[in-house]
Amino acid sequence: MNTETFRIFCDVIHYQSFSRGAEANNISQSAATQSVHRLEKQLGARLIDRSKRPFSLTPEGKICYEGFREILETYDAVVTRVRASSERGGGTIRVAAIYSVGLHDMSKCMREFMTEEPQTKIRLEFLHPDKVYQAVLNSEADVGIVSYPTSSADLNVVPLRSEEMVVVTPYGHDLSRERSIPIEALEGLDYVAFDRELPIRRETDRHMRQRGVKVNVVTEFDNIETIKQAIEVGMGVSILPGPSVLDDVAARKLSAIPLSSPKIVRPIGVIYRRRKFFTAATTRFIEMLGGALVRSNGVGVENVENGKGPKEGAFQIEPRPAAQ
């Protein structure tokens, strides 16, 4: 047994797929399957229950998954510290991000970063907000990018940007003739909402309650892209982050109207585990990401974190040694 075997097993479980676990390790699906079989043979125990779809872990498999993750976290921390000490590049930065950060934003930053750090790879995965937190806490991702980031005993937060929220309507809607509108203008309108458990829904609901505004929620979704599609076909209006609709407004698919009152913003930030040791390359990636996301805000979106958005290089993460 070696760290490669542990990593293959953990990735197969994380992705709930032998093919995706194999892809993450640049091997064939057959090689990943054989690696898990060898591990089971060496331990003398079945780790995966293949009779179910999707497969599940046996009790022995759960013990191995948790233990191997801890081993890999310690191993990766040692490798990171050695590379940082010798100022060598290389390695992989694992990033988990919410869907609404946008592939365009991330791709631009990744291209810029890889030009400067060609020896460092970035593995990006878009996930539901809860799964981003879970991936970071489980050390399946080095950093997570979320909205309304929350620190805890286990997580630190680095603010990246704040996005102005705007009223979004079908293109040519009556409200789109206005330069700005108060939230009271939504009274009684059909409304396409976020799912109730999401922070962005709780925040918009809070502002409506404070103003005594009641809308007719016709449907709820857990992501911005589906909400935009529902608005485009005329199901209703919504309140969304300005940067998320810039391309749709330019293409005349949707209209976006600033809120005159109240001003609502959605904060975006990076989360990472406390005591996490970062290389200079990882720190530079986060700094570059902050600059790229601020620049991507575009026309009509203000950076209102403390009066302005963070500029590139305006924050730093102090490298922290791994837990002893």
C-alpha positions in Angstrom: 0.0 0.0 0.0 1.1 3.6 -0.8 -0.2 7.1 -0.9 -1.2 6.7 -4.6 -3.4 3.7 -3.7 -5.0 5.7 -0.8 -5.6 8.7 -3.1 -7.2 6.6 -5.8 -9.5 4.9 -3.3 -10.5 8.3 -1.7 -11.2 9.9 -5.1 -13.3 7.0 -6.2 -15.4 7.4 -3.1 -15.5 11.2 -3.3 -16.8 11.2 -6.9 -18.9 8.1 -6.4 -17.5 6.8 -9.6 -14.5 4.6 -10.6 -14.2 6.4 -14.0 -14.1 9.9 -12.4 -11.8 8.7 -9.7 -9.5 7.3 -12.3 -9.6 10.5 -14.4 -8.6 12.5 -11.3 -5.5 10.4 -11.0 -4.7 10.2 -14.8 -5.2 6.4 -15.0 -7.6 4.1 -16.7 -10.9 3.0 -15.1 -9.6 -0.6 -15.1 -6.4 0.5 -13.3 -8.5 2.2 -10.6 -10.7 -0.8 -10.2 -7.7 -3.1 -9.8 -6.1 -0.7 -7.3 -9.2 -0.9 -5.1 -9.4 -4.7 -5.5 -5.7 -5.0 -4.4 -6.4 -2.8 -1.4 -9.3 -5.0 -0.4 -7.2 -8.1 -0.8 -4.4 -6.7 1.3 -6.7 -5.6 4.1 -8.8 -8.8 3.9 -12.0 -6.9 3.9 -14.6 -5.7 1.4 -14.5 -1.8 1.4 -17.2 -1.0 -1.2 -20.6 -2.5 -1.5 -21.1 -2.8 -5.3 -24.5 -4.4 -5.1 -26.1 -0.9 -4.7 -26.3 1.9 -7.3 -24.6 4.1 -6.6 -22.2 1.9 -4.6 -21.7 2.6 -0.9 -19.0 2.1 1.7 -19.0 -0.9 4.0 -18.3 -0.2 7.7 -14.6 -1.2 7.0 -14.6 1.1 4.0 -15.8 4.0 6.1 -12.9 3.4 8.5 -10.4 3.3 5.6 -11.9 6.4 3.9 -11.6 8.5 7.0 -8.1 7.2 7.9 -6.7 7.5 4.4 -7.9 11.1 4.1 -6.1 12.0 7.3 -2.9 10.3 6.0 -3.1 12.1 2.7 -3.8 15.4 4.4 -0.6 15.0 6.5 1.4 13.8 3.6 0.3 16.7 1.3 1.0 19.2 4.1 4.6 17.8 4.4 5.1 18.0 0.7 3.7 21.5 0.6 6.0 22.7 3.4 9.1 21.1 1.7 8.3 22.7 -1.6 7.6 26.1 0.1 10.9 25.8 1.9 12.9 25.1 -1.2 10.8 27.6 -3.3 9.9 25.0 -5.8 6.8 25.2 -7.9 4.5 22.3 -8.9 1.7 20.5 -7.2 -2.0 20.8 -7.6 -4.4 23.4 -6.1 -7.8 21.9 -5.6 -10.6 24.5 -5.8 -14.3 24.0 -5.1 -16.6 26.8 -6.2 -20.4 27.6 -6.3 -21.9 27.6 -9.8 -22.7 31.3 -9.8 -19.1 32.4 -9.5 -19.0 31.6 -13.2 -16.8 29.5 -15.4 -15.8 32.6 -17.3 -14.5 34.3 -14.2 -12.6 31.2 -13.1 -11.2 30.3 -16.5 -9.8 33.7 -17.0 -8.0 33.6 -13.7 -6.8 30.1 -14.2 -5.2 31.0 -17.6 -3.5 34.0 -16.1 -2.2 32.0 -13.1 -0.9 29.1 -15.2 1.0 31.5 -17.4 2.8 32.7 -14.3 3.0 29.3 -12.6 3.2 26.7 -15.4 4.3 23.9 -13.1 1.3 24.2 -10.8 -2.0 22.6 -11.8 -5.5 23.7 -10.7 -8.3 21.2 -10.3 -11.7 23.1 -10.3 -15.0 21.6 -9.4 -18.4 23.4 -9.2 -20.6 22.3 -6.4 -23.7 23.2 -4.3 -22.7 25.6 -1.5 -23.1 23.0 1.2 -20.8 20.6 -0.7 -18.2 23.3 -1.1 -18.0 23.6 2.7 -18.0 19.9 3.1 -15.2 19.5 0.5 -13.0 22.0 2.3 -13.7 20.6 5.8 -12.9 17.1 4.5 -9.7 18.3 2.8 -11.0 17.3 -0.6 -10.5 20.9 -1.7 -7.7 23.3 -0.6 -10.0 26.3 -0.9 -13.6 27.0 -1.5 -15.4 29.9 -3.2 -18.8 30.7 -1.8 -21.3 33.5 -1.3 -22.1 34.8 2.2 -18.9 33.0 3.5 -19.1 31.9 7.1 -16.0 31.4 9.3 -16.1 28.8 12.1 -13.8 27.0 14.5 -12.5 25.0 11.6 -12.7 27.6 8.7 -11.1 30.9 7.9 -12.6 33.4 5.4 -10.9 35.8 2.9 -13.3 38.3 1.4 -13.1 38.6 -2.4 -15.8 41.0 -3.6 -19.3 42.2 -2.9 -21.9 42.1 -5.7 -24.7 44.5 -6.1 -28.1 42.8 -6.4 -30.4 43.9 -9.1 -34.0 43.2 -10.2 -34.0 40.9 -13.2 -36.9 40.7 -15.6 -37.7 39.3 -19.1 -36.3 41.6 -21.7 -38.5 44.6 -22.4 -40.5 44.2 -19.2 -42.4 47.3 -18.0 -40.0 47.7 -15.1 -37.0 47.8 -17.4 -38.0 51.4 -18.5 -37.0 52.6 -15.1 -33.4 53.7 -14.2 -33.9 52.3 -10.7 -36.7 51.0 -8.6 -37.4 50.4 -4.9 -38.1 46.9 -3.7 -41.7 47.9 -3.2 -42.1 47.9 -7.0 -42.1 44.1 -6.8 -45.3 44.0 -4.7 -47.7 41.3 -6.0 -45.5 40.2 -9.0 -44.7 36.6 -10.0 -41.3 35.9 -8.5 -38.7 33.2 -9.3 -36.9 32.5 -6.0 -33.9 30.7 -4.7 -34.4 27.6 -2.5 -35.3 28.5 1.0 -32.2 27.1 2.7 -29.8 29.2 0.6 -28.3 32.3 2.3 -29.2 34.5 -0.7 -32.9 33.6 -0.3 -32.9 34.3 3.4 -31.3 37.7 2.7 -33.7 38.8 0.0 -36.7 37.6 2.1 -35.4 39.6 5.1 -35.4 42.8 3.1 -38.9 42.1 1.7 -40.2 41.5 5.2 -38.7 44.7 6.5 -40.4 46.7 3.7 -43.7 44.7 3.9 -43.3 43.5 0.3 -45.2 40.3 -0.7 -44.4 38.6 -4.0 -46.0 35.6 -5.6 -43.3 32.9 -5.5 -44.1 30.7 -8.6 -41.1 28.4 -8.4 -37.8 27.9 -6.5 -34.4 26.8 -7.8 -31.0 26.2 -6.2 -28.9 27.9 -8.9 -28.8 31.2 -10.8 -28.7 29.7 -14.3 -32.0 27.9 -13.9 -33.6 31.0 -12.4 -32.4 33.1 -15.4 -33.9 30.6 -17.8 -37.2 30.8 -16.0 -37.2 34.6 -16.1 -36.3 34.6 -19.8 -39.4 32.5 -20.7 -41.6 34.8 -18.7 -42.3 32.9 -15.4 -41.6 36.0 -13.3 -38.9 38.4 -12.0 -36.2 37.9 -9.4 -33.4 39.6 -7.5 -30.0 38.4 -8.6 -26.3 39.4 -8.4 -25.5 42.0 -11.1 -22.4 40.2 -12.5 -24.4 37.0 -13.1 -26.6 38.7 -15.7 -24.2 41.0 -17.6 -24.0 38.7 -20.6 -27.7 38.1 -20.7 -28.5 41.8 -20.6 -26.0 42.5 -23.4 -27.6 39.7 -25.5 -31.1 41.2 -24.8 -32.3 38.1 -23.1 -33.0 39.8 -19.8 -33.3 43.3 -18.3 -31.6 44.3 -15.1 -32.8 47.3 -13.0 -30.7 48.6 -10.0 -32.5 48.8 -6.7 -32.8 52.3 -5.4 -33.7 51.0 -1.9 -32.6 49.1 -0.2 -29.1 48.4 -1.5 -28.6 44.7 -1.3 -25.2 43.1 -1.9 -24.0 39.5 -2.0 -20.5 38.9 -0.5 -18.1 36.4 -2.2 -15.2 34.9 -0.3 -12.7 32.1 -0.1 -12.9 29.6 2.7 -10.1 27.4 3.8 -9.3 25.1 6.8 -7.6 26.7 9.8 -4.0 25.6 10.2 -3.9 24.9 6.5 -0.4 25.5 5.1 -0.3 27.3 1.8 2.5 27.5 -0.7 3.4 30.9 -2.2 1.7 29.7 -5.4 -1.6 29.0 -3.6 -1.5 32.4 -1.9 -0.8 34.0 -5.3 -3.7 32.2 -6.9 -6.1 33.5 -4.3 -4.8 37.0 -4.7 -5.1 36.8 -8.4 -8.6 35.4 -8.1 -9.6 38.3 -6.0 -8.4 40.7 -8.6 -10.0 38.8 -11.4 -13.4 38.7 -9.7 -13.3 42.3 -8.9 -12.5 43.2 -12.5 -15.3 41.0 -13.7 -17.9 42.9 -11.8 -18.4 45.1 -14.9 -20.6 48.0 -15.6 -23.3 48.8 -13.1 -22.0 46.7 -10.3 -20.3 48.4 -7.3 -17.8 46.9 -5.0 -19.1 47.9 -1.6 -17.1 45.9 0.8 -16.0 48.7 3.2 -16.7 51.2 0.6 -14.7 49.5 -2.2 -13.8 46.1 -3.4 -10.5 44.4 -2.6 -7.8 45.1 -5.2 -5.4 42.5 -6.5 -2.8 41.8 -3.9 -4.7 43.7 -1.2 -4.8 40.8 1.1 -2.5 37.9 2.0 -2.8 34.6 3.7 -0.1 34.0 6.2 1.2 30.4 5.7 0.4 28.4 8.7 2.1 25.1 9.7 0.0 22.0 9.7 -1.3 20.8 13.0 1.4 19.0 15.0 
